Amino acid sequence: MTLVRLLYTSRSTPDCNLDDIRGILEVAREKNMKRGISGILFYDPKYFIQWLEGPRRSVNALYADILKDSRHQDVTILDYQEVDARSFGKWSVAYVSARKTDQSILFKYSSGTAFDPFGLSSRSAVKLIFELADANEAFLSESISDDDH
């Protein structure tokens, strides 16, 4: 079995809300476990950034589903490669909220006055995810709350 990681970003649609995010997490936590997929999802009202890792076929199939998901626009792969080991193996999908994130982390990876993940290089995107996970580790397995949006 070939293990891969896929890191993508997308714009969330204007009608995407906290109930949608709760639904995404609920379904993903169940399905990802069955598919052998782990990873982390960062969300702010404008963007999704998600790191998926697992068997190549499973990750590719999930990405194909994401491309069809009406809550995502402009889905763009930031990084895709074979890996020897998982980085976020203890979570079927960990969740990082922009509201609970130190904004200086996001601006560290910004080229202008506002954070835009579409401008990230592959290397920067990977570093950002690790930094977000480290900074938010206490919250990663918590449920989404109403102040996350």
C-alpha positions as CSV (number, residue, x, y, z in Angstrom):
1,M,0.0,0.0,0.0
2,T,1.4,3.4,-1.0
3,L,0.8,6.1,1.6
4,V,0.3,9.7,0.3
5,R,-0.4,13.1,1.6
6,L,-2.5,15.6,-0.2
7,L,-2.7,19.2,0.9
8,Y,-5.3,21.5,-0.8
9,T,-7.0,24.8,-0.3
10,S,-10.3,26.1,-1.5
11,R,-12.6,29.0,-1.1
12,S,-15.7,28.4,1.0
13,T,-18.9,29.4,-0.6
14,P,-20.7,32.4,0.9
15,D,-23.5,30.2,2.2
16,C,-21.2,27.8,4.0
17,N,-21.9,28.1,7.8
18,L,-21.0,26.4,11.1
19,D,-23.7,23.8,10.7
20,D,-22.0,22.8,7.3
21,I,-18.6,22.6,9.0
22,R,-20.1,20.5,11.8
23,G,-21.6,18.2,9.1
24,I,-18.3,18.0,7.2
25,L,-16.5,17.0,10.4
26,E,-19.1,14.5,11.5
27,V,-19.1,12.7,8.1
28,A,-15.4,12.9,7.6
29,R,-14.6,11.5,11.1
30,E,-16.7,8.4,10.3
31,K,-15.8,7.9,6.7
32,N,-12.1,8.7,7.0
33,M,-11.7,6.1,9.8
34,K,-13.2,3.5,7.5
35,R,-11.0,4.6,4.5
36,G,-7.8,4.7,6.5
37,I,-7.5,8.4,6.1
38,S,-6.2,10.8,8.7
39,G,-5.5,14.5,8.6
40,I,-6.3,18.0,9.6
41,L,-8.8,20.7,8.5
42,F,-8.3,24.4,8.9
43,Y,-11.3,26.6,8.3
44,D,-11.9,30.3,8.3
45,P,-15.0,31.9,6.8
46,K,-13.2,32.4,3.5
47,Y,-10.9,29.3,3.1
48,F,-10.5,25.7,3.7
49,I,-7.0,24.2,4.0
50,Q,-6.9,20.4,4.4
51,W,-4.2,17.8,4.8
52,L,-5.2,14.3,3.9
53,E,-3.0,11.3,4.4
54,G,-3.7,7.6,3.8
55,P,-3.7,5.0,1.0
56,R,-3.4,6.6,-2.4
57,R,-6.7,5.3,-3.8
58,S,-8.6,6.4,-0.7
59,V,-7.1,9.9,-0.7
60,N,-7.6,10.3,-4.4
61,A,-11.3,9.2,-4.1
62,L,-11.9,11.6,-1.2
63,Y,-10.3,14.4,-3.2
64,A,-12.6,13.6,-6.1
65,D,-15.5,13.9,-3.7
66,I,-14.3,17.3,-2.5
67,L,-14.1,18.6,-6.0
68,K,-17.8,17.9,-6.4
69,D,-18.7,19.4,-3.0
70,S,-20.8,22.6,-3.5
71,R,-19.3,24.1,-0.3
72,H,-15.9,24.4,-2.0
73,Q,-14.8,26.7,-4.9
74,D,-11.5,26.9,-6.6
75,V,-10.1,23.7,-5.1
76,T,-6.3,23.8,-5.6
77,I,-3.7,21.2,-4.7
78,L,-0.8,22.7,-2.7
79,D,1.1,19.5,-2.2
80,Y,0.8,15.9,-3.1
81,Q,3.4,13.2,-2.5
82,E,4.2,9.7,-1.3
83,V,5.2,9.6,2.4
84,D,6.8,7.0,4.6
85,A,4.7,7.8,7.7
86,R,1.6,9.7,8.7
87,S,2.0,13.1,10.4
88,F,-1.5,13.3,11.8
89,G,-2.3,9.7,12.3
90,K,-4.1,10.0,15.6
91,W,-7.0,12.0,14.0
92,S,-9.4,10.9,11.3
93,V,-9.8,14.7,10.9
94,A,-8.5,17.2,13.4
95,Y,-10.1,20.7,13.2
96,V,-8.4,24.0,13.5
97,S,-10.5,27.2,13.7
98,A,-9.2,30.5,12.5
99,R,-10.8,32.1,15.5
100,K,-8.7,30.0,17.9
101,T,-5.5,30.6,15.9
102,D,-2.9,33.1,16.6
103,Q,-3.3,35.4,13.6
104,S,0.5,36.1,13.6
105,I,1.0,32.5,12.3
106,L,-1.3,33.2,9.3
107,F,0.4,36.6,8.6
108,K,3.8,35.0,8.7
109,Y,2.7,33.0,5.6
110,S,1.0,36.0,3.9
111,S,2.5,38.0,1.1
112,G,0.2,41.0,1.6
113,T,-2.1,42.4,4.2
114,A,-4.5,39.5,4.2
115,F,-4.0,35.8,4.5
116,D,-4.4,34.0,1.1
117,P,-3.5,30.3,1.0
118,F,-3.6,30.3,-2.8
119,G,-0.3,32.2,-2.8
120,L,1.5,29.6,-0.7
121,S,4.3,27.4,-2.1
122,S,4.1,23.7,-1.4
123,R,6.9,24.0,1.2
124,S,5.2,27.0,3.0
125,A,1.8,25.3,3.0
126,V,3.3,22.2,4.7
127,K,5.1,24.3,7.3
128,L,1.9,26.3,7.9
129,I,-0.1,23.2,8.7
130,F,2.5,21.9,11.1
131,E,2.6,25.3,12.8
132,L,-1.2,25.5,13.1
133,A,-1.3,22.0,14.5
134,D,1.4,22.8,17.1
135,A,-0.2,26.1,18.1
136,N,-3.7,24.6,18.4
137,E,-2.9,21.1,19.7
138,A,-5.1,21.6,22.8
139,F,-8.1,22.2,20.6
140,L,-7.6,19.7,17.8
141,S,-10.0,17.0,19.1
142,E,-12.6,19.4,20.4
143,S,-15.9,19.9,18.7
144,I,-16.6,23.0,16.7
145,S,-18.2,25.8,18.8
146,D,-20.5,28.7,17.8
147,D,-17.6,31.2,18.3
148,D,-15.5,29.5,15.6
149,H,-17.1,31.4,12.7
